[in-house]
Amino acid sequence: MTTTGGDPTDGCNNLTLRKAARYLGATYDKALAPSGLRATQFSILQKLSAHGEMTIGGLADAIAMDRTTMASNLKPLARQGLVTVEQSASDRRARTVTLTPDGLSRMTAALPLWQDVQARFEERFGQDEAARLRACLVGVLDTGFDPWAE
């Protein structure tokens, strides 16, 4: 572990990443609040809008989340009628998630809020730096760990 001072947690990759994720996540949650969506919910609706019907496992993989947590995140969206979760017609063990018209409408209404906070972050952090940050974080996902393996 690399340290940058007297506190050994200063060099902790996990702590630093989590602090930044909580900070940025809260910023996006606050910006999206008028839409009634949290940032994770918005991301789920965006993924479904872009990819159509997905299994819970496929959606969890696309968002880098374990299936149990994804299922928990889908419950309030299903209760609000923004997604449907049904048994897969092709594989009875799998459940598929589909964006409803109300879900698409809510995501579309929230999109300008997301675009605004995205633009404000890039303005303050720097557009090139934000692109490099995203590339580095994608690289983290390619480090070969399998955190949700059963």
C-alpha positions in Angstrom: 0.0 0.0 0.0 1.3 3.5 -0.9 0.9 6.1 1.7 1.2 9.9 1.3 1.6 10.9 4.9 1.3 9.8 8.5 -2.2 8.3 8.1 -2.1 4.9 6.5 -5.6 5.3 5.1 -4.3 8.2 2.9 -3.0 5.6 0.5 -6.0 3.4 0.5 -7.4 3.1 -3.0 -10.7 1.8 -1.8 -11.3 4.6 0.8 -10.3 7.3 -1.7 -12.6 5.8 -4.4 -15.5 5.5 -2.0 -15.1 9.0 -0.7 -15.1 10.4 -4.2 -18.1 8.1 -5.2 -20.1 9.2 -2.2 -19.3 12.9 -2.9 -20.2 12.7 -6.6 -23.1 10.3 -6.0 -24.6 12.8 -3.5 -24.1 15.6 -6.0 -26.0 13.7 -8.7 -28.7 12.6 -6.2 -29.3 16.2 -5.2 -29.4 17.3 -8.9 -31.9 14.6 -9.8 -34.1 15.0 -6.7 -36.7 17.1 -8.5 -37.4 14.1 -10.8 -38.0 11.8 -7.9 -35.1 9.6 -9.0 -31.8 8.8 -7.3 -28.7 8.6 -9.4 -28.6 4.8 -9.3 -32.3 4.6 -10.4 -31.6 7.0 -13.2 -28.7 4.9 -14.4 -30.8 1.8 -14.4 -33.5 3.5 -16.4 -30.9 4.8 -18.8 -29.4 1.4 -19.3 -32.8 -0.1 -20.0 -33.6 2.7 -22.4 -30.4 2.1 -24.3 -30.5 -1.8 -24.3 -34.1 -2.7 -24.0 -35.3 -5.7 -22.0 -32.5 -7.2 -19.9 -32.2 -9.9 -17.3 -31.5 -8.8 -13.7 -28.1 -10.5 -14.0 -27.3 -8.7 -17.3 -28.4 -5.4 -15.9 -26.4 -6.0 -12.7 -23.3 -6.8 -14.8 -23.8 -3.7 -17.0 -23.9 -1.5 -13.9 -21.2 -3.4 -11.9 -23.6 -4.4 -9.1 -24.4 -7.8 -7.6 -27.7 -9.4 -8.5 -29.2 -9.2 -5.0 -28.5 -5.4 -4.8 -29.9 -4.9 -8.3 -33.1 -6.8 -7.4 -33.4 -4.5 -4.3 -32.9 -1.4 -6.5 -35.5 -2.6 -8.9 -38.3 -3.0 -6.3 -39.1 0.7 -5.8 -38.9 1.3 -9.6 -41.4 -1.6 -10.1 -43.7 -0.3 -7.4 -43.7 3.1 -9.1 -44.6 1.4 -12.4 -41.3 2.6 -14.1 -40.1 -1.0 -14.8 -41.6 -4.4 -14.9 -39.8 -7.5 -13.6 -41.1 -10.8 -15.0 -40.0 -14.3 -15.4 -38.1 -14.8 -18.6 -40.0 -16.6 -21.4 -36.8 -18.3 -22.5 -35.3 -19.2 -19.1 -37.6 -19.8 -16.2 -34.7 -19.3 -13.8 -34.1 -15.7 -15.0 -36.2 -12.6 -14.5 -36.3 -9.9 -17.1 -36.6 -6.2 -16.5 -38.3 -3.9 -19.0 -38.6 -0.1 -19.0 -42.3 0.9 -19.0 -43.6 4.0 -20.9 -43.9 5.8 -17.5 -40.2 4.8 -16.8 -39.1 6.2 -20.2 -41.1 9.4 -19.5 -39.5 9.8 -16.0 -36.0 9.1 -17.4 -36.5 11.6 -20.2 -37.8 14.2 -17.8 -34.7 13.7 -15.6 -32.3 13.8 -18.5 -31.8 17.6 -18.5 -31.1 17.5 -14.7 -28.5 14.8 -15.3 -27.0 16.7 -18.3 -26.8 19.9 -16.2 -24.9 18.2 -13.3 -22.7 16.3 -15.8 -21.8 19.6 -17.5 -21.2 21.4 -14.2 -18.9 18.6 -13.0 -16.9 18.7 -16.2 -16.7 22.5 -16.1 -15.3 22.4 -12.6 -13.1 19.2 -12.9 -12.2 19.8 -16.5 -13.6 18.0 -19.6 -10.3 16.2 -20.4 -9.7 15.3 -16.8 -13.3 13.9 -16.6 -12.7 11.8 -19.7 -9.4 10.5 -18.2 -11.1 9.8 -14.9 -13.8 7.7 -16.7 -11.2 5.8 -18.6 -9.2 5.1 -15.4 -12.3 3.9 -13.7 -13.2 1.6 -16.6 -9.7 0.3 -16.2 -10.4 -0.5 -12.5 -13.2 -2.7 -13.8 -10.7 -4.6 -15.9 -8.3 -5.5 -13.0 -9.5 -9.1 -13.0 -11.1 -9.3 -9.6 -14.4 -11.2 -9.4 -16.2 -9.5 -6.4 -19.6 -11.1 -6.9 -18.5 -14.7 -7.7 -20.5 -17.2 -5.9 
